[in-house]
Amino acid sequence: MPIDFKINEPDPRISCHYCEWEDNRAFVNGERAVKRMGRKYLPQANPDDTQAEYQAFLDRTRFLPAAAKIAQGLSGLIFRKQAQLNSASTRIQLLTQLITPDGQSLDDLAEWVVRETLITNFTGLLVDHPDRTGFDGLSAANEIEKGYRPRIAGYCGEAILEVTPGLVNNQRQIVRVRLSEDEGATIRELMLNNGVYQVRLWTRTDGGFAPGPITTPGRNGQPLSEIPFVLVSTGDKLTPEPSLLQHSVDLNLQHYRVQGLLTSVLYFLSAPIPVVTGLKPIQGADGKDMPINLSVAPGAAWVFPEPDTKAEYLEFSGAGASTITEELKNIKDELSTIGHSILAPEKPAPEAAETQMLRRAAENATLAGFTRSISRKLEKALKQFAQWTDPAASDLAYSLNTDFLPQQMSPQEMTALLQVLVAGKISHSTFLYALRDGEIVSPTLDVEAEIAATEQEAADRPPVL
């Protein structure tokens, strides 16, 4: 049996981004994740410190969770309103409630994809359907319950080992993908051989990775002509690009290290060092010098037998503390500029209304562009999912929310919309959707149920005499 020693090695064009992804993950996860990395992010203030002294320094250094707050804020803006899945298929609507291999919903998957893409800008979605082999007693009534259903599996950037493009029938397609699964114990190899999609699983053994048989997945009795893998990123390249959070994390790291410098200064300022000179050691019965113990506590008094003994406190002026504090403020203001809607500067400078509008418009445009890119990739995966789920209704549409500003529809806009409805230019459902998007009615409103309820009320209403 052939053994492959390199099947689990990532493409160097991908692995060269692991360090920055590790940084992004740590800072998005917050203080504990960052401090667990110790000296990687916070060097020792004194190279001669023991591990206990360094740990004390680490514990007292403040941490600003700026990158974490920005990530939470951006995700919160995207999911402020429900994502829209437009499909007439009842089966597609049902199966999106347990769309991942472990039964998570489409909403859960979308939130995971957004978070991962904010961190790495390199996330994968694999659409597949389990083989019927191994499923006993299947029927149309119990196949979903038994897990015999199409699903979309998500892969973080570190689990994507290779994505290779090629030309197939004069079209650029992905021709090979390698994915790490089960914490690296299994490598899933996806291939396009002579225009036919095939899969092979490699399993880790003591001697390396052993290949399993090559299988040819089918859909509706036919082999697939493309690899059903979607790379989610804000660009069209098949290699990683900087994430939306990268600069925030870099600034957050700078802030943390400068905060460490300030912590050292404040520590020495708050703890003057007692200095005693001219004190001779006391000899014990064995003629050896005994250690000198001087109690430093409120109310403690020192009495020395030698008249030339001098005792004083060495205090630091802290002249550089103001410079460090100013640098911290500058970094924090830069972070506030990046995440203006989420992190407010300590003392916001006065801005003209036009400048504020331009700033907010730029922020919204950046986030909207990111959101539309994610929506497009999710929709592509969902269309492949739908071809397995309900081939007759696979022409669906999916979009994440891009309305980031809570702003209720004005009375004038409501009046104009009502006039258009009365004139018969829009449908009742379009009117209700507009009210929902305009934050007049609840975002959880079931439009079709509401239309049915109003029609029933009209039918039950007694006639006017």
C-alpha positions in Angstrom: 0.0 0.0 0.0 1.5 3.4 -1.0 2.2 5.7 1.9 2.3 9.5 1.3 4.3 11.6 3.7 3.3 15.0 2.2 -0.4 14.6 1.6 -1.0 16.5 4.9 1.4 19.3 4.3 -0.2 22.6 3.5 0.6 24.6 0.4 3.4 27.1 1.4 1.2 29.9 -0.1 -1.3 29.1 2.6 0.9 28.1 5.5 2.8 31.4 5.3 -0.3 33.1 6.7 -0.6 30.8 9.8 1.2 33.2 12.1 -1.1 36.1 11.4 -4.1 33.9 11.7 -2.9 32.7 15.1 -2.6 36.4 16.1 -6.0 37.2 14.8 -7.6 34.3 16.6 -6.0 35.1 19.9 -7.0 38.8 19.9 -10.5 38.1 18.7 -10.8 35.6 21.5 -9.8 38.2 24.0 -7.5 38.7 27.0 -7.1 35.2 28.3 -6.3 33.8 24.9 -3.6 36.5 24.4 -2.1 36.2 27.8 -1.9 32.4 27.5 0.6 33.1 24.7 2.9 34.8 27.3 6.1 36.2 25.8 4.9 35.9 22.2 2.8 39.0 22.6 4.2 40.6 25.8 8.1 40.5 26.1 9.7 40.6 29.5 10.2 44.0 30.9 13.4 42.8 32.6 15.3 40.0 30.8 16.5 38.7 34.2 13.0 38.2 35.6 12.1 34.8 36.9 9.0 33.0 35.6 7.1 34.1 38.7 8.2 37.7 38.3 7.2 37.6 34.6 3.8 36.1 35.5 3.2 38.9 38.0 4.0 41.4 35.3 1.7 39.6 32.8 -1.1 39.6 35.4 -1.0 43.3 36.2 -0.7 44.5 32.5 -4.0 45.8 31.3 -5.4 44.5 28.0 -7.6 46.5 25.7 -10.0 44.0 23.9 -10.3 46.3 20.8 -10.1 43.7 18.1 -12.6 41.4 19.9 -15.1 44.3 20.2 -14.7 45.3 16.6 -15.2 41.7 15.4 -18.3 41.4 17.6 -19.6 44.7 16.4 -19.2 43.9 12.7 -20.8 40.6 13.1 -23.6 42.2 15.1 -24.3 44.7 12.4 -24.5 42.0 9.7 -26.8 39.8 11.8 -28.9 42.8 13.1 -31.6 41.6 10.8 -32.4 38.1 9.5 -30.6 36.9 6.4 -33.0 36.3 3.5 -33.3 32.9 1.8 -35.7 33.1 -1.1 -36.8 29.7 -2.2 -40.3 28.3 -3.0 -39.2 24.8 -2.0 -40.5 23.5 1.3 -37.9 20.8 1.4 -35.0 23.3 1.0 -36.5 25.5 3.8 -36.7 22.4 6.0 -33.2 21.1 5.4 -31.6 24.5 5.9 -32.6 24.0 9.6 -30.0 21.2 9.8 -27.6 22.0 7.0 -24.3 21.0 8.5 -23.1 17.5 9.1 -23.7 17.9 12.9 -27.2 19.4 12.3 -26.6 23.1 12.7 -28.9 25.6 10.9 -28.1 27.8 8.0 -28.1 30.8 10.4 -25.5 29.1 12.6 -23.4 28.3 9.5 -23.6 31.8 8.2 -22.5 33.3 11.6 -19.6 30.9 11.7 -18.6 31.7 8.1 -18.7 35.5 8.9 -16.6 35.1 12.0 -14.0 32.9 10.4 -13.7 35.1 7.3 -13.3 38.1 9.4 -10.3 36.3 11.1 -8.6 34.6 8.1 -10.4 35.7 4.9 -10.0 32.1 3.8 -12.9 29.8 4.7 -14.1 26.7 2.8 -17.6 25.2 2.2 -17.9 21.7 0.9 -21.3 20.5 -0.3 -21.9 16.8 -0.4 -24.4 14.0 0.2 -23.5 10.8 2.1 -23.4 7.5 0.2 -26.4 5.2 0.8 -24.0 2.5 2.0 -24.2 2.1 5.7 -27.8 3.4 6.0 -30.2 0.6 6.8 -34.0 0.8 6.7 -34.1 4.1 4.8 -37.4 5.4 3.6 -38.7 8.7 2.4 -40.1 9.3 5.9 -37.0 8.6 7.9 -34.0 9.5 5.7 -33.6 13.0 7.3 -33.9 11.6 10.8 -31.1 9.0 10.0 -28.9 11.7 8.5 -29.2 10.7 4.8 -29.4 14.2 3.5 -27.3 16.8 1.7 -25.1 19.0 3.9 -22.6 21.8 3.8 -19.4 21.4 5.9 -17.4 24.4 6.9 -13.6 24.4 7.0 -11.4 27.0 8.7 -8.4 28.4 7.0 -5.9 26.1 8.7 -7.9 23.0 7.6 -7.6 24.0 3.9 -4.3 22.5 2.8 -4.5 23.1 -1.0 -6.8 24.8 -3.5 -5.4 24.3 -7.1 -7.1 25.9 -10.1 -6.9 24.6 -13.7 -8.5 24.8 -17.1 -11.4 22.4 -17.8 -13.1 22.8 -21.2 -11.5 26.3 -21.5 -12.9 27.4 -18.2 -11.0 28.1 -15.0 -12.1 25.7 -12.3 -10.8 24.2 -9.0 -9.2 20.9 -10.0 -7.7 19.7 -6.6 -8.5 20.4 -3.0 -7.0 18.9 0.2 -8.8 19.3 3.5 -7.7 18.3 7.0 -10.3 16.6 9.1 -10.5 14.9 12.5 -7.7 17.0 13.9 -5.4 16.0 11.2 -6.1 12.3 11.3 -7.8 12.3 8.0 -7.1 14.1 4.7 -9.9 14.5 2.2 -8.6 14.8 -1.3 -11.0 16.2 -3.9 -10.1 15.8 -7.5 -11.4 16.6 -11.0 -10.2 13.8 -13.2 -11.2 14.1 -16.9 -14.0 16.4 -15.9 -15.4 14.1 -13.3 -15.4 14.9 -9.5 -13.8 12.2 -7.3 -12.9 11.9 -3.7 -10.2 10.0 -1.8 -9.7 9.8 2.0 -6.2 9.4 3.4 -5.9 8.0 7.0 -2.9 8.6 9.3 -1.0 5.5 10.3 2.2 4.9 12.2 4.1 5.0 8.9 2.4 7.9 7.2 -1.0 8.5 5.4 -2.5 5.5 3.7 -5.0 6.2 0.8 -8.5 4.8 0.7 -10.4 4.0 -2.4 -11.3 6.7 -4.9 -15.1 7.2 -5.0 -17.1 9.1 -7.6 -20.0 10.9 -5.9 -23.2 11.3 -8.0 -26.1 13.6 -8.1 -29.4 12.4 -9.5 -27.6 9.4 -10.9 -25.0 11.4 -12.7 -21.3 12.2 -11.7 -20.5 15.8 -11.0 -18.6 17.9 -13.4 -17.1 20.3 -10.8 -15.8 20.1 -7.3 -18.6 21.3 -5.0 -16.2 23.3 -2.9 -16.6 27.1 -2.4 -13.7 29.2 -1.1 -15.1 32.1 0.9 -13.0 35.3 0.8 -13.4 38.9 -0.2 -11.3 38.4 -3.3 -11.2 36.0 -6.3 -7.8 34.6 -5.6 -7.4 31.0 -4.4 -4.7 32.1 -1.9 -5.1 34.0 1.3 -5.4 37.8 1.4 -5.4 40.1 4.4 -8.5 39.9 6.5 -10.8 42.8 7.5 -9.5 42.6 11.1 -5.8 42.4 10.3 -4.9 46.0 10.9 -7.0 46.1 14.0 -5.2 43.2 15.5 -1.8 44.7 14.6 -2.7 47.9 16.3 -4.1 46.0 19.3 -0.8 44.1 19.6 1.1 47.4 19.6 -1.2 48.8 22.2 -0.7 45.8 24.5 3.1 46.0 24.3 3.2 49.7 25.0 0.7 49.1 27.9 3.3 46.7 29.2 5.9 49.4 29.2 3.6 51.7 31.1 2.8 49.0 33.6 6.5 48.6 34.4 6.8 52.4 34.9 3.8 52.5 37.2 5.0 49.5 39.2 8.3 51.1 40.0 6.6 54.5 40.7 4.2 52.8 43.2 6.8 50.8 45.0 9.8 52.8 46.2 12.9 50.6 46.9 14.4 50.8 50.4 18.2 51.2 50.4 20.3 50.6 53.5 24.1 51.3 53.5 26.8 50.9 56.2 25.0 48.0 58.0 27.3 45.2 59.0 25.9 41.7 59.0 25.5 39.9 62.3 27.5 36.7 62.8 25.9 33.6 64.2 27.3 31.1 66.7 29.0 29.2 63.9 30.8 32.4 62.8 28.9 32.7 59.5 27.0 35.9 58.5 23.3 35.7 59.1 20.8 37.1 56.5 19.5 40.6 57.3 15.7 40.8 57.3 14.2 44.3 57.3 10.4 44.5 57.6 8.9 46.9 55.1 5.4 47.6 56.4 3.3 50.4 57.9 4.5 51.1 61.5 7.8 49.2 61.1 10.9 50.8 62.6 14.5 50.1 61.9 17.2 50.4 64.6 20.8 50.1 63.5 23.8 49.6 65.9 26.3 51.3 63.6 26.1 55.1 63.7 27.1 55.4 60.0 24.3 53.3 58.7 22.0 55.2 56.3 18.5 54.3 55.3 16.5 55.9 52.4 13.9 55.1 49.7 14.9 55.1 46.1 12.0 56.7 44.2 11.6 57.0 40.5 10.5 60.3 38.9 8.6 58.6 36.0 9.5 61.3 33.6 8.8 59.1 30.6 5.4 58.0 31.7 3.7 60.8 30.0 5.3 59.9 26.7 4.1 56.3 27.0 0.6 57.5 27.9 0.5 59.7 24.9 1.6 56.9 22.6 -1.2 54.6 24.1 -3.7 57.3 23.4 -2.5 57.7 19.8 -2.8 53.9 19.2 -6.2 53.8 20.8 -7.4 56.7 18.6 -6.2 54.8 15.5 -8.1 51.8 16.7 -11.2 54.0 17.2 -10.8 55.3 13.6 -10.8 51.7 12.3 -13.8 50.7 14.4 -15.4 54.1 14.7 -19.0 52.8 14.9 -17.9 50.3 17.6 -15.0 51.9 19.5 -15.5 55.6 20.4 -12.3 57.6 20.9 -11.6 58.8 24.5 -12.0 62.5 23.5 -13.6 62.6 20.1 -12.4 65.6 18.1 -15.2 67.8 16.8 -16.2 67.0 13.2 -18.5 68.7 10.7 -21.7 66.9 9.9 -20.5 66.2 6.4 -17.3 64.6 7.6 -19.2 62.4 10.0 -21.5 61.3 7.1 -18.5 60.6 4.9 -16.9 58.5 7.6 -20.0 56.5 8.3 -20.7 56.0 4.6 -17.1 54.7 4.1 -17.5 52.3 7.0 -20.8 51.1 5.8 -19.5 50.6 2.3 -16.5 48.6 3.5 -18.7 46.3 5.6 -21.4 46.1 2.9 -18.8 45.0 0.4 -17.5 42.3 2.8 -21.1 41.2 3.5 -22.0 40.9 -0.2 -18.9 38.9 -0.9 -19.9 36.4 1.8 -23.5 36.3 0.7 -22.4 35.5 -2.9 -20.2 32.6 -1.8 -22.9 31.3 0.6 -25.5 31.5 -2.2 -23.2 29.6 -4.5 -22.9 26.8 -2.0 -26.6 26.8 -1.3 -27.4 26.4 -5.0 -25.2 23.3 -5.1 -27.0 22.1 -1.9 -30.3 22.7 -3.5 -29.4 20.6 -6.6 -29.3 17.6 -4.2 -32.2 18.7 -2.1 -34.8 19.7 -4.6 -33.4 19.9 -8.2 -36.7 21.4 -9.5 -36.3 24.4 -7.2 -32.6 25.0 -7.1 -32.8 28.6 -8.4 -32.7 30.2 -5.0 -31.3 33.5 -3.7 -29.6 34.2 -0.4 -28.4 37.5 1.1 -27.1 38.7 4.4 -28.3 42.0 5.9 -26.6 45.2 4.7 -28.9 47.6 6.5 -26.5 48.4 9.4 -28.2 51.6 10.7 -31.3 51.3 13.0 -33.5 53.8 11.3 -37.3 53.6 11.4 -39.4 54.4 8.3 -40.8 57.9 8.5 -44.5 58.7 8.5 -44.2 60.3 5.1 -42.5 57.1 3.7 -45.3 55.0 5.2 -48.0 57.2 3.6 -46.3 57.0 0.2 -45.9 53.2 0.4 -49.6 52.8 1.4 -50.7 54.9 -1.5 -48.7 52.6 -3.9 -50.4 49.6 -2.3 -53.9 51.0 -2.6 -53.1 51.9 -6.3 -52.3 48.2 -6.9 -48.7 48.9 -7.9 -47.2 46.5 -5.2 -48.4 43.4 -3.6 -49.5 43.0 0.1 -46.4 40.9 0.8 -44.1 43.6 -0.6 -45.8 46.2 1.5 -45.3 44.1 4.7 -41.7 43.3 3.8 -41.1 47.0 3.4 -42.7 47.7 6.9 -40.5 45.0 8.4 -37.3 46.3 6.8 -38.4 49.8 7.8 -38.5 48.5 11.4 -42.2 49.4 11.8 -43.3 45.8 12.5 -41.3 43.0 14.2 -38.4 41.5 12.3 -39.8 38.0 13.2 -43.1 38.8 11.4 -44.3 35.8 9.2 -45.5 37.7 6.2 -47.4 34.9 4.6 -49.2 34.1 7.9 -50.0 37.7 8.4 -51.6 38.0 4.9 -53.6 34.8 5.6 -54.8 36.2 9.0 -55.9 39.6 7.5 -57.8 37.8 4.7 -59.5 35.6 7.3 -60.4 38.7 9.3 -61.9 40.4 6.3 -63.9 37.3 5.5 -65.2 37.1 9.1 -66.0 40.7 9.3 -69.8 41.4 9.3 -71.1 43.2 6.2 -71.7 47.0 6.5 -75.4 47.7 6.3 
